[in-house]
Amino acid sequence: MLLRENPSAEAIEAWIIQLRREFHRYPELSFEEYETQKRILKILGDLGIEARKIADTGVLATIRGKLPGPCIALRSDTDGLQVQEELTERNSEYISRNEGVMHACGHDGHMAMLFGAARLFQENLDFPGEVHLIFQPAEEIPPGGSERVIAEGGLEDVDAVMGMHIFTNHESGSVGLRPGSFMASTNRFEIILTGKGGHISKPESCIDPVRMATDFMSNFYPALEKQLESDKYIIGVGRIRGGAQFNRIPDTVEILGSYRTFDRETTDIIDRTIKECLDEVVKRYAKPGEEFSGFPDYELDILHGYPVLVNDPVFTDAVNSKLQESFPELTVYPEIEKTFAAEDFASYLQKVPGIFISLGNRNPEKKILEINHSCTFDIDEEILITGTEILYTVSLDFLKNPEKYLNSQSNFNLEPLKKRLKTDR
């Protein structure tokens, strides 16, 4: 690869790995990344890159080239997960020092790769335009830190955005691209079914919310299967809770679950079906008589979290072409399968064109097989230099040749950029 031809490549790779391990040792939860933020600001300062705080615990930095041109934003997430890391044969040197918190999703590697790309740009400013570095907090919890970054001007004057995520679902060092819908939306639902509690020996004087919940679950899944193909959504209930005593029918039962989809139409169908099935249950369990007035009933709260992540097709095609040209030895999957995983990077892609890239991490020889969020998740550190090179090479190509990535097929308004480029040239 390109960087390996550089005499300082070995030193840069060692530096990137060192940074990854530093961040891995001291993970912090979403919107609690204060020490991480301090460390990021210190590293950027040492590199001579101007930066400011954003979204409370995030960082926004800017590298300006010597020539006028467009602007691309590169983003890394920074938060860890509430996971107790287990000791393995690999991680003794860098296992988490923060009890109950772990970088179990690759964010430590994402930060290290972004620093690698930043260093390459900063060491050679002979490029047009600007590179913005977004170190974003709170990717792991909806509504996510991206909304805060956007609200606080993190995409101001940005023409394109690029991110990358380490996944163990394809082989180490390979790259997965997908034009259009790539990652799913997240949606959470909470239902409180209200019956009429009482002694179990007098069921005629009660309305049993446990039976209501059972009927709802029995009818809801078949109702969805009649309307939707199985590859369009996933749905599951994570908690059903109600009652406290063996001989008493409870007053309420709570159902908590979530679902993921790849388009708004599917989301709307699931929303509607939940409500229709609840209405049917309430109607079925209604009883005559004044003592049952107002019973049964339900409360439904649906939270739509991260939107569907949609890669710009034109941008993605240009990235694929550049990777094939610059990295002929790299395994590139130009249309990797959709995933029901979700990412708040989707919010950036709703504002400006760009791409989210999957970087493979699976390495059986090194026994790196655990999926993201596992307590023994680890990174094949050889891929960090690969990710760094991709971020740098694609970004530089965009800055020099934006017309390849942003043309008339784009859904975004490109007139401000075209006018600016015309003026600059």
C-alpha positions in Angstrom: 0.0 0.0 0.0 1.0 3.6 -0.5 2.1 4.4 3.1 4.3 1.3 3.3 6.4 2.9 0.6 7.1 5.8 2.9 10.3 5.6 4.9 8.5 6.7 8.0 5.7 4.1 7.6 6.9 1.9 10.3 7.0 4.7 12.9 3.5 5.9 11.8 2.1 2.4 12.1 3.6 2.0 15.6 2.2 5.3 16.7 -1.3 4.4 15.5 -1.2 1.1 17.3 0.1 2.9 20.5 -2.8 5.4 20.3 -5.3 2.6 19.9 -4.0 0.8 23.0 -4.0 4.0 25.0 -7.7 4.7 24.2 -8.5 1.0 24.8 -7.1 1.1 28.4 -9.3 4.0 29.4 -12.7 3.8 27.8 -15.6 6.1 28.9 -19.3 5.8 28.5 -21.4 8.0 26.2 -21.3 11.7 27.0 -18.8 10.9 29.8 -15.7 11.0 27.5 -14.0 13.8 29.3 -10.6 12.2 29.7 -10.8 10.9 26.2 -11.5 14.5 25.0 -8.5 15.8 26.9 -6.3 13.2 25.3 -7.6 14.0 21.8 -7.0 17.7 22.3 -3.5 17.0 23.5 -2.6 14.8 20.5 -4.0 17.3 18.1 -2.1 20.1 19.8 1.1 18.1 19.5 0.4 17.7 15.8 -0.2 21.5 15.4 -3.8 21.0 14.5 -6.4 23.6 15.7 -9.3 22.1 17.5 -12.3 23.0 19.7 -14.7 21.1 21.9 -18.1 20.2 20.5 -21.2 18.3 21.7 -19.9 18.6 25.3 -17.4 15.7 25.2 -16.5 15.7 21.5 -13.8 17.5 19.5 -13.9 19.2 16.1 -10.6 20.0 14.4 -9.6 21.5 11.1 -6.6 21.0 8.7 -6.3 23.6 6.0 -4.4 22.9 2.8 -2.3 25.5 1.0 -4.7 25.8 -1.9 -8.4 26.7 -2.0 -10.9 23.9 -2.5 -13.7 21.8 -1.1 -14.1 20.5 2.5 -14.5 16.9 3.6 -15.3 15.8 7.2 -13.8 12.5 8.6 -15.6 11.2 11.7 -14.7 8.8 14.5 -16.8 7.8 17.4 -15.2 7.9 20.9 -17.4 6.2 23.5 -17.1 2.8 25.1 -19.7 0.3 26.2 -20.9 -0.8 29.6 -19.1 -4.2 29.3 -16.6 -5.8 31.7 -13.7 -6.9 29.5 -12.3 -10.4 30.0 -8.6 -11.1 30.0 -7.4 -13.0 26.9 -4.1 -14.3 25.5 -3.8 -11.0 23.5 -5.1 -8.1 25.6 -3.0 -8.2 28.8 -1.0 -5.1 27.9 -4.0 -2.9 27.0 -7.1 -4.4 28.8 -9.5 -1.8 30.1 -8.5 -0.2 33.4 -12.0 1.3 33.9 -14.1 -1.2 35.7 -17.2 -2.2 33.8 -16.4 -0.2 30.7 -14.8 -1.4 27.5 -14.1 -0.4 23.9 -16.0 -3.4 22.6 -17.0 -1.9 19.3 -13.7 -0.7 17.7 -14.1 3.0 18.6 -10.5 3.0 20.0 -9.3 1.8 16.5 -11.5 4.4 14.8 -9.9 7.2 16.8 -6.4 5.9 16.0 -7.0 5.6 12.3 -8.4 9.2 12.2 -5.3 10.4 13.9 -3.2 8.5 11.4 -5.0 10.3 8.5 -4.7 13.6 10.3 -1.0 13.2 10.7 -0.5 12.4 7.0 -2.5 15.5 6.0 -0.7 17.7 8.5 2.7 16.6 7.4 2.0 17.5 3.8 -0.3 20.6 3.5 0.1 20.8 -0.3 -3.5 19.9 -1.0 -6.6 21.9 -1.9 -9.4 22.7 0.6 -9.9 21.6 4.2 -10.2 18.4 6.2 -12.5 18.5 9.3 -11.9 15.9 12.0 -15.0 15.0 14.0 -14.3 13.0 17.2 -17.9 12.3 18.1 -19.2 11.3 21.5 -22.1 9.0 22.3 -22.6 6.9 19.2 -23.8 4.0 21.3 -27.0 5.5 22.8 -29.9 7.1 20.8 -30.4 9.8 19.7 -26.6 9.7 19.4 -23.9 12.4 19.5 -24.2 13.1 15.8 -27.3 15.2 16.2 -25.5 17.4 18.8 -22.5 17.8 16.5 -24.7 18.9 13.6 -26.7 21.3 15.8 -23.5 22.9 17.0 -22.2 23.5 13.5 -20.1 20.4 13.0 -21.0 20.2 9.3 -20.9 23.9 8.5 -19.2 24.4 5.1 -18.6 20.6 4.8 -19.2 19.3 1.2 -18.8 15.6 2.0 -18.4 13.2 4.9 -16.7 9.9 5.4 -16.6 7.4 8.2 -15.3 3.9 8.8 -16.3 1.1 11.2 -14.4 -2.1 12.2 -16.5 -5.2 11.9 -15.7 -8.9 12.4 -18.2 -10.1 9.9 -15.7 -10.2 7.0 -12.0 -11.0 6.8 -9.3 -8.9 8.3 -8.2 -6.0 6.1 -10.9 -6.3 3.5 -13.3 -3.5 2.8 -17.1 -3.5 2.4 -19.0 -0.9 0.5 -22.7 -0.6 -0.3 -24.4 2.1 -2.3 -27.8 3.2 -0.9 -29.3 1.7 2.2 -26.6 0.0 4.2 -27.5 0.0 7.9 -30.9 -0.1 9.6 -32.9 2.3 11.6 -33.4 1.8 15.3 -36.8 2.0 16.9 -37.9 1.3 20.5 -41.4 0.6 21.7 -42.8 0.4 25.2 -46.3 -0.8 26.0 -48.1 -0.6 29.3 -51.2 -2.8 29.3 -53.6 -1.8 32.1 -56.1 -4.4 33.4 -58.0 -4.6 36.7 -56.1 -6.4 39.4 -57.5 -8.5 42.2 -57.4 -11.9 43.8 -56.8 -14.8 41.5 -59.8 -16.7 43.0 -62.2 -14.1 41.5 -61.1 -13.7 37.9 -64.6 -12.5 36.9 -63.9 -9.4 39.0 -60.6 -8.8 37.2 -59.2 -8.1 33.8 -55.9 -9.9 33.4 -53.1 -7.9 31.8 -50.9 -11.0 31.7 -53.3 -12.7 29.4 -53.7 -9.5 27.4 -49.9 -9.4 26.9 -49.9 -13.0 25.9 -52.6 -12.5 23.3 -50.9 -9.4 21.9 -47.6 -11.3 21.4 -49.4 -14.2 19.8 -51.2 -12.0 17.3 -48.6 -9.4 16.6 -45.9 -11.5 15.0 -48.2 -13.3 12.6 -49.8 -9.9 11.6 -46.4 -8.6 10.6 -45.5 -11.8 8.7 -48.6 -11.4 6.6 -47.5 -7.9 5.5 -43.7 -7.9 5.3 -41.0 -10.1 3.9 -38.6 -11.4 6.6 -35.5 -9.6 5.2 -37.1 -6.2 5.6 -37.2 -6.0 9.4 -36.2 -7.6 12.6 -38.2 -7.2 15.8 -37.9 -8.5 19.3 -39.1 -8.1 22.9 -36.4 -7.7 25.5 -38.5 -7.4 28.6 -42.0 -8.3 29.8 -42.7 -7.3 33.4 -45.7 -7.4 35.6 -47.1 -8.5 39.0 -45.4 -9.2 42.3 -47.5 -12.0 44.0 -48.4 -15.5 43.0 -52.1 -15.2 44.0 -52.9 -11.8 42.6 -53.7 -10.7 39.1 -51.6 -7.6 38.5 -52.9 -4.2 37.4 -50.4 -3.7 34.6 -47.9 -5.5 32.4 -45.0 -3.7 30.7 -43.6 -4.9 27.3 -40.3 -3.4 26.1 -38.9 -4.1 22.7 -37.3 -2.8 19.5 -37.3 -3.2 15.8 -35.1 -2.3 12.8 -35.9 -1.5 9.2 -34.3 -0.3 6.0 -37.0 2.2 4.9 -39.7 4.5 6.4 -42.6 2.5 4.8 -41.7 -0.6 6.7 -41.3 1.4 9.9 -44.8 2.9 9.4 -46.3 -0.6 8.8 -44.8 -1.8 12.1 -45.9 1.3 14.0 -49.5 0.9 12.7 -49.6 -2.9 13.3 -48.5 -2.5 17.0 -51.4 -0.1 17.6 -54.0 -2.2 15.7 -53.1 -5.3 17.7 -53.3 -3.4 20.9 -56.7 -2.0 20.0 -57.9 -5.5 19.2 -56.7 -6.8 22.6 -58.4 -4.0 24.5 -61.6 -4.6 22.6 -61.4 -8.4 23.2 -60.9 -8.1 27.0 -63.5 -5.3 27.7 -66.2 -6.3 30.2 -69.6 -4.7 30.8 -70.4 -3.0 34.1 -69.6 0.2 35.9 -66.8 -1.4 37.9 -64.9 -2.0 34.6 -65.3 1.6 33.3 -62.0 2.7 31.8 -60.6 -0.9 31.8 -58.7 -2.3 30.0 -56.4 0.3 28.4 -52.9 0.7 27.1 -50.1 3.3 26.7 -47.8 3.0 23.7 -44.6 5.0 23.4 -42.5 4.5 20.2 -39.1 6.2 20.0 -37.6 6.4 16.5 -33.9 6.4 17.0 -31.1 6.4 14.4 -32.4 6.7 10.8 -31.5 4.3 8.0 -27.9 4.8 7.0 -27.8 5.6 3.2 -24.5 5.8 1.4 -24.6 8.2 -1.6 -24.4 6.0 -4.7 -22.3 8.4 -6.7 -19.8 8.9 -3.9 -19.7 5.2 -3.2 -19.0 4.4 -6.8 -16.1 6.9 -6.9 -14.7 5.4 -3.7 -14.8 1.9 -5.2 -13.0 3.1 -8.3 -10.3 4.9 -6.3 -9.7 1.8 -4.0 -9.4 -0.4 -7.0 -6.9 2.0 -8.6 -4.8 2.7 -5.6 -4.9 -0.6 -3.7 -5.0 -3.4 -6.3 -4.1 -5.9 -3.6 -7.0 -4.9 -1.4 -10.1 -7.1 -1.2 -13.0 -4.8 -1.8 -16.7 -6.0 -1.7 -18.4 -3.3 -3.8 -21.9 -4.3 -2.6 -21.7 -5.9 0.8 -24.9 -7.2 2.4 -27.1 -4.8 4.3 -26.8 -5.1 8.1 -29.4 -4.7 10.8 -26.7 -3.0 12.9 -27.3 0.8 13.2 -25.1 3.9 13.3 -25.8 7.5 14.1 -23.4 8.4 11.2 -26.7 8.1 9.3 -27.6 11.6 10.4 -24.5 13.1 8.7 -25.4 11.4 5.5 -28.8 13.0 5.6 -27.1 16.4 5.4 -24.2 16.0 3.0 -23.2 13.2 0.6 -20.7 10.7 1.6 -20.0 7.1 2.6 -19.7 4.8 5.6 -17.1 2.0 5.0 -16.9 -1.4 6.7 -13.4 -2.5 7.5 -13.0 -6.3 8.0 -11.5 -7.6 11.3 -12.0 -11.4 11.2 -8.7 -13.3 11.6 -9.0 -17.0 12.6 -5.2 -17.4 12.7 -5.0 -14.7 15.4 -8.2 -16.0 17.0 -9.9 -12.7 16.4 -13.4 -14.0 15.8 -15.6 -12.3 18.4 -18.3 -9.9 17.1 -18.6 -6.3 18.2 -20.0 -5.8 21.7 -18.4 -9.0 23.0 -16.5 -8.9 26.3 -13.5 -10.5 24.4 -13.8 -8.4 21.2 -10.4 -7.3 19.9 -8.8 -5.7 16.9 -6.3 -7.1 14.4 -4.1 -4.1 14.7 -2.6 -4.7 11.2 -5.8 -3.3 9.8 -5.3 0.1 11.4 -2.7 1.2 8.9 -5.1 -0.1 6.1 -7.9 2.0 7.4 -5.6 5.0 7.8 -4.4 4.8 4.2 -8.0 4.5 2.9 -9.2 7.5 4.8 -6.2 9.6 3.7 -6.2 8.4 0.0 -9.9 8.8 -0.6 -10.1 12.1 1.1 -7.2 13.5 -0.8 -8.7 12.3 -4.1 -12.0 13.9 -3.2 -10.3 17.3 -2.4 -8.5 17.2 -5.8 -11.3 15.8 -7.9 -14.7 16.5 -6.2 -16.6 16.3 -9.5 -16.0 12.5 -9.5 -17.7 12.2 -6.2 -20.4 14.9 -6.5 -22.1 15.1 -9.9 -25.5 15.8 -11.3 -26.8 12.4 -10.1 -26.5 13.5 -6.5 -29.6 14.2 -4.4 -27.9 17.1 -2.7 -27.7 20.7 -3.6 -24.2 21.1 -5.0 -24.5 24.7 -6.4 -22.7 26.4 -3.4 -19.7 24.1 -3.9 -19.7 24.6 -7.7 -19.8 28.3 -7.4 -17.0 28.3 -4.8 -14.8 26.0 -6.9 -15.4 28.2 -10.0 -14.4 31.3 -8.0 -11.3 29.5 -6.6 -10.1 28.4 -10.0 
